[in-house]
Amino acid sequence: MVGSSFKCGQPNCLFPVDEGMQCDECKKWSHKMCTRLSPAAYKRCSKPNSHWLCMFCCTNKTTLIQEAMSLLAVACRKNNSGCVSNASTDSEDCVSVVDVLLQNALNNLL
């Protein structure tokens, strides 16, 4: 929750932001509705230590893919058995597979 002294980061929105999200990149605030997040995604992004980028900062595909790689690596470390069905595979192997797949996707975009 923020004070009403912040302007919404969306160009077509003229209302002050009383409640919303702050972009981790540009630090602009957006109304809950202006984030274009589903209610579940908004709730998830509102948690402490979570990250959210506004749609303007997300236009750089490289940044998006690198953020996805980072989040997947963290998720795999937290949930060793969630990445693959083979219980003998450790989280480092899982992260390596994710890194290779996403690096290939990144190369295809560039």
Helices and strands as residue ranges (DSSP letters): E 6-7, E 16-17, E 20-22, E 29-31, G 33-35, H 39-45, G 57-59, H 61-78, H 80-83, H 91-109
